[in-house]
């Protein structure tokens, strides 16, 4: 049975490995950005200023998770627009708890694509790009891949709970459109986009939905626990349900794509 599981895992893991190697390659070639979680700028009138943050404050934790870089702050805030968050500051040897709600900021790129992100109004005290060796680059690739998967999980959760517009979901048409836009922007954005798509393909295939690789792995796990195969009838029901779910999702994202391209007019 484990042999079948390995075969099923090979596809998604290959997708993730490709992304890790691409990100690691960029890190090896250009180094990695290092920015300690110390506040260097607090924008006047921003959420951060109203929450009482000051220049020189060090962010110790955010949403209950330890913080070791400013990029982690930016990522957490950006992916939770309009959601109340808690952080802990270190100031003068004291730890100070702070609660705030990131402002919702709509960013529009040069191609007219818009996205709602959380905005706090702070900048790091220092930012530098440091060279890394092969091991460090691989670590950067694994870390960044994990961050992108976490962002994907957060985005799906927000769509399911209604915190984000379901129209943000995209399918083949939108992927093709974004691919063209990234290619026009240069080979580096295009290769980075390939890494992003590869991560999402690997992640989606591992979801526990019948007909996807993750669904097969769930059935293998059930079989291992029960020590006998799942009945043919149960497998047919599971795969039928999974197929229907995937078809509905594909139709939904295709209509989303068509709507974003204004194929229906209006």
KENU-197505 format. One record per residue (C-alpha): residue in one letter; residue number from 1; x, y, z. Coordinates in nm, 4 decimals. Layout:
% KENU-197505
rest nr c1 c2 c3
A NUM X Y Z
...
This chain:
% KENU-197505
rest nr c1 c2 c3
X 1 0.0000 0.0000 0.0000
X 2 0.2780 0.2411 0.0838
X 3 0.4101 0.1928 -0.2692
X 4 0.0817 0.3242 -0.4096
X 5 0.0926 0.6188 -0.1689
X 6 0.4445 0.7056 -0.2832
X 7 0.3347 0.6988 -0.6482
X 8 0.0389 0.9263 -0.5722
X 9 0.2561 1.1656 -0.3699
X 10 0.5161 1.1909 -0.6451
X 11 0.3159 1.4365 -0.8571
X 12 0.2307 1.6989 -0.5909
X 13 0.5747 1.6700 -0.4301
X 14 0.7370 1.7274 -0.7698
X 15 0.5313 2.0454 -0.8110
X 16 0.6449 2.1683 -0.4695
X 17 1.0070 2.0664 -0.5321
X 18 1.0150 2.2656 -0.8576
X 19 0.8942 2.5751 -0.6715
X 20 1.1456 2.5267 -0.3898
X 21 1.4309 2.4993 -0.6417
X 22 1.3188 2.8110 -0.8316
X 23 1.2982 3.0195 -0.5134
X 24 1.6267 2.8752 -0.3888
X 25 1.7876 2.9633 -0.7219
X 26 1.6818 3.3263 -0.6868
X 27 1.8101 3.3353 -0.3286
X 28 2.1435 3.1871 -0.4341
X 29 2.1790 3.4367 -0.7184
X 30 2.0572 3.7525 -0.5465
X 31 2.0758 3.6809 -0.1736
X 32 1.7978 3.7047 0.0828
X 33 1.6327 4.0098 0.2355
X 34 1.6991 4.0571 0.6072
X 35 1.4828 4.3015 0.8032
X 36 1.4605 4.2695 1.1850
X 37 1.1087 4.3226 1.3292
X 38 1.1977 4.6711 1.4553
X 39 0.9787 4.9685 1.3666
X 40 1.1703 5.2400 1.1827
X 41 0.8813 5.4497 1.0490
X 42 0.5253 5.5053 1.1705
X 43 0.3086 5.6779 0.9106
X 44 0.1115 5.9775 1.0447
X 45 -0.2580 5.9016 1.0868
X 46 -0.2051 5.5300 1.0203
X 47 -0.3522 5.2372 1.2095
X 48 -0.0108 5.1834 1.3694
X 49 0.0069 5.5386 1.5039
X 50 -0.3464 5.5182 1.6423
X 51 -0.2549 5.1863 1.8095
X 52 0.0356 5.3576 1.9875
X 53 0.3339 5.2094 1.8026
X 54 0.6563 5.4074 1.8168
X 55 0.9837 5.4135 1.6265
X 56 1.2230 5.1669 1.7893
X 57 0.9541 4.9238 1.9036
X 58 1.0348 4.5575 1.8386
X 59 0.7475 4.3260 1.7521
X 60 0.7822 4.0099 1.9609
X 61 0.4707 3.8237 1.8498
X 62 0.1730 3.8711 1.6194
X 63 -0.1513 3.6729 1.6345
X 64 0.0131 3.4576 1.9019
X 65 0.3051 3.3525 1.6792
X 66 0.6672 3.4577 1.7463
X 67 0.8037 3.7133 1.4998
X 68 1.1654 3.7140 1.3846
X 69 1.1494 3.9340 1.0740
X 70 0.9666 4.2392 0.9510
X 71 0.8574 4.0480 0.6409
X 72 0.6528 3.8176 0.8658
X 73 0.4672 4.1223 1.0017
X 74 0.3987 4.2532 0.6528
X 75 0.2744 3.9128 0.5334
X 76 0.0431 3.8570 0.8313
X 77 -0.1090 4.2060 0.8093
X 78 -0.1471 4.1966 0.4304
X 79 -0.3380 3.8671 0.4364
X 80 -0.5850 3.9765 0.7070
X 81 -0.7389 4.3065 0.5914
X 82 -1.0060 4.4367 0.8258
X 83 -0.9520 4.1577 1.0816
X 84 -0.8707 4.2395 1.4427
X 85 -0.5187 4.1321 1.5393
X 86 -0.3115 4.1208 1.8577
X 87 0.0607 4.1827 1.8822
X 88 0.3168 4.2172 2.1588
X 89 0.5790 4.4916 2.1493
X 90 0.9078 4.5178 2.3310
X 91 0.9826 4.8746 2.4398
X 92 1.2425 4.9762 2.6947
X 93 1.2713 4.6217 2.8276
X 94 0.8933 4.5934 2.8766
X 95 0.6459 4.3909 2.6745
X 96 0.3318 4.5777 2.5711
X 97 0.0215 4.4076 2.4242
X 98 -0.1510 4.5968 2.1424
X 99 -0.4716 4.5276 1.9490
X 100 -0.5461 4.6768 1.6087
X 101 -0.7447 4.6245 1.2897
X 102 -0.5487 4.6631 0.9645
X 103 -0.6935 4.9103 0.7186
X 104 -0.8184 4.7686 0.3902
X 105 -0.6098 4.8947 0.1010
X 106 -0.6873 4.8106 -0.2615
X 107 -0.3722 4.7798 -0.4710
X 108 -0.3959 4.8047 -0.8492
X 109 -0.1052 4.6915 -1.0666
X 110 -0.0025 4.8264 -1.4079
X 111 -0.2374 4.5805 -1.5795
X 112 -0.5423 4.6938 -1.3822
X 113 -0.5581 4.3892 -1.1535
X 114 -0.6784 4.4849 -0.8064
X 115 -0.6363 4.3114 -0.4727
X 116 -0.7487 4.4034 -0.1214
X 117 -0.4695 4.3795 0.1358
X 118 -0.4263 4.4769 0.4984
X 119 -0.2317 4.7968 0.5691
X 120 -0.0704 4.8909 0.9008
X 121 0.1431 5.1946 0.8239
X 122 0.4907 5.0968 0.9439
X 123 0.8295 5.0398 0.7818
X 124 1.1358 4.8521 0.9086
X 125 1.4286 5.0227 1.0784
X 126 1.6744 4.8485 0.8462
X 127 1.6698 4.6309 0.5364
X 128 1.9641 4.4590 0.3753
X 129 2.0222 4.1865 0.1201
X 130 2.2645 3.9192 0.2362
X 131 2.4267 3.6513 0.0204
X 132 2.3504 3.2893 0.1079
X 133 2.5121 2.9585 0.0170
X 134 2.3405 2.6512 -0.1284
X 135 2.2111 2.5300 0.2099
X 136 2.0819 2.8742 0.3049
X 137 1.9207 2.9136 -0.0372
X 138 1.7450 2.5795 -0.0009
X 139 1.6203 2.6857 0.3413
X 140 1.4907 3.0081 0.1882
X 141 1.3114 2.8077 -0.0811
X 142 1.1443 2.5813 0.1752
X 143 1.0490 2.8754 0.3977
X 144 0.9015 3.0835 0.1163
X 145 0.7120 2.7832 -0.0208
X 146 0.5654 2.7277 0.3256
X 147 0.4645 3.0950 0.3445
X 148 0.2871 3.0763 0.0084
X 149 0.0996 2.7617 0.1130
X 150 -0.0025 2.9357 0.4372
X 151 -0.1281 3.2345 0.2352
X 152 -0.3275 3.0007 0.0119
X 153 -0.4864 2.8288 0.3118
X 154 -0.5698 3.1666 0.4667
X 155 -0.7220 3.2917 0.1418
X 156 -0.9407 2.9828 0.0994
X 157 -1.0541 3.0053 0.4613
X 158 -1.1465 3.3724 0.4166
X 159 -1.3437 3.2971 0.1002
X 160 -1.5326 3.0122 0.2694
X 161 -1.6143 3.2304 0.5725
X 162 -1.7149 3.5277 0.3575
X 163 -1.4258 3.7530 0.4591
X 164 -1.3041 3.7677 0.1000
X 165 -1.4938 3.7920 -0.2268
X 166 -1.5242 3.4530 -0.3966
X 167 -1.4627 3.6315 -0.7265
X 168 -1.0937 3.6397 -0.6312
X 169 -1.0779 3.2703 -0.7230
X 170 -0.9354 3.2150 -1.0690
X 171 -0.9015 2.9335 -1.3166
X 172 -0.7233 2.8539 -1.6445
X 173 -0.8288 3.1746 -1.8216
X 174 -0.7013 3.3984 -1.5434
X 175 -0.3808 3.1944 -1.5112
X 176 -0.3166 3.2380 -1.8852
X 177 -0.3825 3.6106 -1.8566
X 178 -0.1498 3.6534 -1.5594
X 179 0.1149 3.4420 -1.7312
X 180 0.1149 3.6797 -2.0259
X 181 0.1334 3.9825 -1.7976
X 182 0.4265 3.8384 -1.6040
X 183 0.6066 3.7438 -1.9254
X 184 0.5731 4.1022 -2.0473
X 185 0.7161 4.2195 -1.7134
X 186 1.0352 4.0166 -1.7614
X 187 1.1753 3.6682 -1.7194
X 188 1.2169 3.6958 -1.3409
X 189 0.8497 3.7761 -1.2649
X 190 0.7497 3.5051 -1.5135
X 191 0.9669 3.2388 -1.3491
X 192 0.8422 3.3490 -1.0050
X 193 0.4856 3.3094 -1.1333
X 194 0.5700 2.9572 -1.2507
X 195 0.6864 2.8794 -0.8964
X 196 0.3607 3.0198 -0.7556
X 197 0.1468 2.8114 -0.9917
X 198 0.3544 2.5022 -0.9162
X 199 0.2988 2.5494 -0.5431
X 200 -0.0744 2.5939 -0.5880
X 201 -0.1007 2.2864 -0.8103
X 202 0.0868 2.0767 -0.5562
X 203 -0.1232 2.2092 -0.2685
X 204 -0.4589 2.1677 -0.4433
X 205 -0.3753 1.8119 -0.5489
X 206 -0.3083 1.7256 -0.1850
X 207 -0.6514 1.8416 -0.0691
X 208 -0.8532 1.5467 0.0715
X 209 -1.1037 1.5504 -0.2134
X 210 -1.1794 1.2234 -0.3953
X 211 -1.0433 1.2162 -0.7551
X 212 -0.7529 1.4348 -0.6400
X 213 -0.4280 1.2846 -0.5106
X 214 -0.5167 1.3879 -0.1560
X 215 -0.8413 1.1937 -0.1820
X 216 -0.6537 0.8806 -0.2863
X 217 -0.4211 0.9225 0.0116
X 218 -0.7211 0.9483 0.2465
X 219 -0.8609 0.6234 0.1064
X 220 -0.5206 0.4574 0.1515
X 221 -0.5123 0.5781 0.5129
X 222 -0.8628 0.4430 0.5781
X 223 -0.7605 0.1145 0.4211
X 224 -0.4523 0.0979 0.6434
X 225 -0.6559 0.1674 0.9572
X 226 -0.9301 -0.0822 0.8691
X 227 -0.6747 -0.3330 0.7352
X 228 -0.9014 -0.4063 0.4405
X 229 -0.9892 -0.2196 0.1213
X 230 -1.2696 0.0343 0.1109
X 231 -1.5748 -0.1187 -0.0571
X 232 -1.6228 -0.0613 -0.4291
X 233 -1.9562 0.1097 -0.3648
X 234 -1.8006 0.3526 -0.1158
X 235 -1.5185 0.4342 -0.3575
X 236 -1.7633 0.4991 -0.6412
X 237 -1.9710 0.7273 -0.4181
X 238 -1.6636 0.9148 -0.2983
X 239 -1.5193 0.9626 -0.6462
X 240 -1.8568 1.0641 -0.7890
X 241 -1.9011 1.3264 -0.5184
X 242 -1.5459 1.4498 -0.5616
X 243 -1.5814 1.4729 -0.9384
X 244 -1.9046 1.6697 -0.9053
X 245 -1.7372 1.9078 -0.6611
X 246 -1.4388 1.9616 -0.8914
X 247 -1.6648 2.0195 -1.1953
X 248 -1.8751 2.2749 -1.0058
X 249 -1.5602 2.4518 -0.8864
X 250 -1.4148 2.4586 -1.2386
X 251 -1.7377 2.6037 -1.3784
X 252 -1.7433 2.8639 -1.1017
X 253 -1.3844 2.9815 -1.1567
X 254 -1.4356 2.9820 -1.5341
X 255 -1.7344 3.2151 -1.4974
X 256 -1.5243 3.4243 -1.2579
X 257 -1.2497 3.4450 -1.5192
X 258 -1.4940 3.5363 -1.7919
X 259 -1.6486 3.8018 -1.5699
X 260 -1.3099 3.9540 -1.4878
X 261 -1.2337 3.9725 -1.8616
X 262 -1.5819 4.1208 -1.9248
X 263 -1.6626 3.8519 -2.1785
X 264 -2.0300 3.8837 -2.0949
X 265 -2.0353 4.2586 -2.1497
X 266 -2.1275 4.5255 -1.8943
